[in-house]
Amino acid sequence: MIKSYDESIGRLTNITNKNLLHFLNKNLEKFNITTEQWTVLFNLSNQNKISQKSLAKITNKDQPTLTRILDILERKNLIERHSSKEDRRSFLLHITENGLILKENILPFIENLFRDILKGISPEDLNIYICVLLQINKNIDNLK
Protein backbone atom coordinates (compact mmCIF):
# COMPACT_ATOMS: atom_id res chain seq x y z
CA MET A 1 0.00 0.00 0.00
CA ILE A 2 1.31 3.42 -0.97
CA LYS A 3 1.49 5.80 2.00
CA SER A 4 2.41 8.88 -0.01
CA TYR A 5 3.29 9.32 -3.67
CA ASP A 6 5.87 11.92 -2.68
CA GLU A 7 7.54 9.50 -0.29
CA SER A 8 7.23 6.37 -2.38
CA ILE A 9 7.92 7.78 -5.86
CA GLY A 10 9.65 11.13 -5.42
CA ARG A 11 11.96 10.12 -2.59
CA LEU A 12 12.82 6.71 -4.02
CA THR A 13 13.50 8.19 -7.47
CA ASN A 14 15.76 10.81 -5.90
CA ILE A 15 17.65 8.26 -3.79
CA THR A 16 18.08 5.92 -6.78
CA ASN A 17 19.31 8.76 -8.99
CA LYS A 18 21.87 9.92 -6.39
CA ASN A 19 22.99 6.35 -5.75
CA LEU A 20 23.40 5.65 -9.48
CA LEU A 21 25.33 8.87 -10.13
CA HIS A 22 27.63 8.28 -7.15
CA PHE A 23 28.29 4.70 -8.26
CA LEU A 24 28.99 5.70 -11.87
CA ASN A 25 31.21 8.64 -10.88
CA LYS A 26 33.23 6.40 -8.58
CA ASN A 27 33.71 3.82 -11.33
CA LEU A 28 34.56 6.42 -13.98
CA GLU A 29 37.35 7.90 -11.86
CA LYS A 30 39.82 5.50 -13.50
CA PHE A 31 39.08 7.24 -16.82
CA ASN A 32 39.45 10.73 -15.28
CA ILE A 33 35.92 11.68 -16.31
CA THR A 34 32.59 12.32 -14.54
CA THR A 35 29.13 11.16 -15.56
CA GLU A 36 28.26 14.70 -16.68
CA GLN A 37 31.38 14.88 -18.85
CA TRP A 38 30.72 11.38 -20.18
CA THR A 39 27.15 12.30 -21.16
CA VAL A 40 28.38 15.29 -23.14
CA LEU A 41 31.29 13.41 -24.74
CA PHE A 42 29.10 10.43 -25.67
CA ASN A 43 26.42 12.62 -27.25
CA LEU A 44 28.99 14.68 -29.12
CA SER A 45 30.56 11.48 -30.48
CA ASN A 46 27.16 10.50 -31.89
CA GLN A 47 26.49 13.93 -33.41
CA ASN A 48 29.86 15.57 -34.03
CA LYS A 49 30.28 19.13 -35.32
CA ILE A 50 27.19 20.62 -33.75
CA SER A 51 26.52 23.90 -31.98
CA GLN A 52 26.64 24.27 -28.24
CA LYS A 53 22.94 25.15 -28.28
CA SER A 54 22.09 21.88 -30.05
CA LEU A 55 24.26 19.88 -27.67
CA ALA A 56 22.62 21.57 -24.67
CA LYS A 57 19.23 20.45 -25.93
CA ILE A 58 20.39 16.87 -26.62
CA THR A 59 22.06 16.51 -23.20
CA ASN A 60 19.35 18.41 -21.32
CA LYS A 61 21.93 20.78 -19.81
CA ASP A 62 21.60 24.53 -19.36
CA GLN A 63 24.12 26.75 -21.17
CA PRO A 64 26.28 27.70 -18.15
CA THR A 65 26.59 24.05 -17.03
CA LEU A 66 27.40 22.86 -20.53
CA THR A 67 30.00 25.63 -20.97
CA ARG A 68 31.73 24.53 -17.77
CA ILE A 69 31.76 20.88 -18.90
CA LEU A 70 33.03 21.83 -22.38
CA ASP A 71 35.84 23.89 -20.84
CA ILE A 72 36.95 20.83 -18.86
CA LEU A 73 36.70 18.50 -21.87
CA GLU A 74 38.67 20.98 -23.97
CA ARG A 75 41.43 21.21 -21.33
CA LYS A 76 41.59 17.39 -21.39
CA ASN A 77 41.99 17.55 -25.21
CA LEU A 78 38.80 15.53 -25.72
CA ILE A 79 36.91 18.17 -27.70
CA GLU A 80 37.66 21.27 -29.75
CA ARG A 81 35.64 24.38 -30.46
CA HIS A 82 35.79 25.77 -33.99
CA SER A 83 34.27 29.04 -35.13
CA SER A 84 31.16 28.65 -37.20
CA LYS A 85 31.51 29.86 -40.78
CA GLU A 86 27.88 31.06 -40.74
CA ASP A 87 28.01 32.89 -37.40
CA ARG A 88 31.33 34.08 -35.99
CA ARG A 89 29.75 34.41 -32.52
CA SER A 90 29.02 30.69 -32.27
CA PHE A 91 31.19 27.60 -32.25
CA LEU A 92 30.86 24.12 -33.62
CA LEU A 93 31.97 21.40 -31.25
CA HIS A 94 34.23 18.62 -32.48
CA ILE A 95 35.29 15.48 -30.66
CA THR A 96 39.05 14.88 -30.92
CA GLU A 97 40.82 11.62 -31.66
CA ASN A 98 41.58 11.38 -27.92
CA GLY A 99 37.88 11.86 -27.22
CA LEU A 100 36.93 9.08 -29.62
CA ILE A 101 39.51 6.73 -28.11
CA LEU A 102 38.24 7.46 -24.60
CA LYS A 103 34.65 6.87 -25.71
CA GLU A 104 35.61 3.51 -27.20
CA ASN A 105 37.32 2.54 -23.93
CA ILE A 106 34.48 3.68 -21.67
CA LEU A 107 31.49 2.36 -23.62
CA PRO A 108 32.03 -1.38 -22.94
CA PHE A 109 32.92 -0.58 -19.33
CA ILE A 110 29.63 1.33 -18.86
CA GLU A 111 27.67 -1.44 -20.60
CA ASN A 112 29.12 -3.99 -18.15
CA LEU A 113 28.32 -1.76 -15.17
CA PHE A 114 24.70 -1.46 -16.28
CA ARG A 115 24.49 -5.19 -16.91
CA ASP A 116 25.42 -5.64 -13.23
CA ILE A 117 23.14 -2.82 -12.05
CA LEU A 118 20.16 -4.36 -13.88
CA LYS A 119 20.90 -7.93 -12.78
CA GLY A 120 17.73 -9.75 -11.76
CA ILE A 121 15.45 -7.35 -13.66
CA SER A 122 13.67 -8.95 -16.60
CA PRO A 123 13.62 -7.17 -19.97
CA GLU A 124 9.84 -6.88 -19.60
CA ASP A 125 10.13 -5.19 -16.18
CA LEU A 126 12.84 -2.88 -17.48
CA ASN A 127 10.63 -1.91 -20.42
CA ILE A 128 7.73 -1.15 -18.05
CA TYR A 129 10.07 0.96 -15.88
CA ILE A 130 11.24 2.95 -18.91
CA CYS A 131 7.66 3.44 -20.13
CA VAL A 132 6.56 4.64 -16.68
CA LEU A 133 9.44 7.12 -16.46
CA LEU A 134 8.68 8.44 -19.95
CA GLN A 135 5.01 8.87 -19.05
CA ILE A 136 5.87 10.69 -15.80
CA ASN A 137 8.14 13.07 -17.74
CA LYS A 138 5.45 13.60 -20.39
CA ASN A 139 2.88 14.38 -17.68
CA ILE A 140 5.24 16.86 -16.04
CA ASP A 141 5.91 18.56 -19.39
CA ASN A 142 2.16 18.81 -20.01
CA LEU A 143 1.64 20.44 -16.62
CA LYS A 144 4.22 23.18 -17.26
Secondary structure, 3 states (H helix, E strand, C coil): CCCCHHHHHHHHHHHHHHHHHHHHHHHHHHHCCCHHHHHHHHHHHHCCCEEHHHHHHHHCCCHHHHHHHHHHHHHCCCEEEEECCCCCCCEEEEECHHHHHHHHHHHHHHHHHHHHHCCCCCHHHHHHHHHHHHHHHHHHHHHC
